[in-house]
Amino acid sequence: MTGGRVQESAHGLLPMIGLALVLLAWAAATSRWNIPASVLPGPRDVGLALYRGWIGGELHSHIGFTLTASLTGAAIGCGIGFLLGIVVGESISANRFLYPVVAGLQAMPVIALAPLLMVWWGLGIESKIAIVAINCVTPLFISTVAGIRSANPALLDLYRVYGANRFRTLLHVKLPNALDYVFGGLQIAVVLSYINCVVAEFIASQRGLGYLIKAYSGQLEVSMMFAAIVSLALMGGLAEGGVRWLRRRIVHWSA
């Protein structure tokens, strides 16, 4: 047990050491070559900008906007993708009809969809949620289909021999088998949700971290741009880490 804890502590310490080395190299480079803060601010300038944004509250409403749009869109898109994946995984006819449609939807870049969705839904949070939801459908759809179809054939035959109906087989064999695949798709979808939300905010928005980065770029406020980017990185990392934590707790048999 003690050895395991020491190993876990070492694994947790390594990223912190890596981050410290990056910050030291960054500070040394900006100081050594006298790089202007308007081109590349040092870690201290970015730290002050983060203090101004997080403690001073300048970033609060924008973080809330991006977080709400991303997580709401991801929940809707992942829910739709999961349900469609179950239908397609269980039905050959549905597979022939729906799989090409969903694949074609994913092939359309968000940059092309965003203006159209903003015409329909406006510049507010609704259009951002719609864009995120559309782009989160495919990862869950594909992973759910793959998980359902990879169920153990011997176990499926055993259930059929004992007279289990289709719903019971799905509930007790196929879905538990698919969970590991589903969480893999969910990790991808959560990261995509922030990327697509920020892209939508770049195109047209009045709030959000993407809008803020674009606005600060026009004012040459590079330190605040870095603060917004760091905030996005932390939000994405925490969300992805939360999904991994849930995966370990729920799909404990594959850990």
C-alpha positions, 0 to 999 in steps of 0.5 A: 500500500505504501509503495502504491501511495509513493508511486501515485505521489510521484505521478502527481508530482511529475506534471508539477515539475514539468509546469515549473520548468516551462514557467522558468524557461518562459520567464528566462526567455522573456527576460533574456531577450527583452521581449515586449509584453505586447508580444509575449508577456512573462509569467508574472504579467500573465499571473497579474492578468489572471488575478485581475480576471479571477479575483477582480471579476473581469472574467467571471461573466465570460467564464460562466457564459462559455462554461454554460454553453459548452456543458449544456451543449455537450449534455444535449449532444452526448445524450442524442448521440448515445440514444442514436448509438443504441438504436443503430447498434441494435438495428441493421435498418437504422444503421443503413439509414442513420450512420451515413447521416451522422457521419456526414454531419460530422464532416461539416466544419463548425465554421460553415455551420455557425453563421447559419445557426446564428441566423436561426438562433441569434447571437446569444447562448442558444446558438452556441449551445446548438453548435456544441450539441451538433458537434458532440453527437458523433463521438458518443454515437460512434463509441456507443455503436462500437461498444454495443457491437463488441459485446461477447458473442458467447455471453449473448448466446448464453442469454438467448439460450436462457430465453432473455428478450432483446431488452434484457440482453441490451440492458445486462450485456450490451450496455455494460460492455459499451460503457468503456467505449462511451466514456472514451467518446465522452472524453473526446466530446467534452474537449470538443465542446470547449473548442467549438464553443470558442470558435462560435464565440470568435465568429459572432458573440457578445460574451464568452472567453472566445469573444474576450480573446478576440476583443483583447487582440484588437486592444493588444492586451496580450496578458489578458488574452493569455489569462483567457486562454489559461482559463479555457485550458483549466476548464477543459482539463477539469472537465476531462479529468472529471470524466476520467474520474467518473469512468474509474468509478463506474467502469471499475471492472476495466480499470 
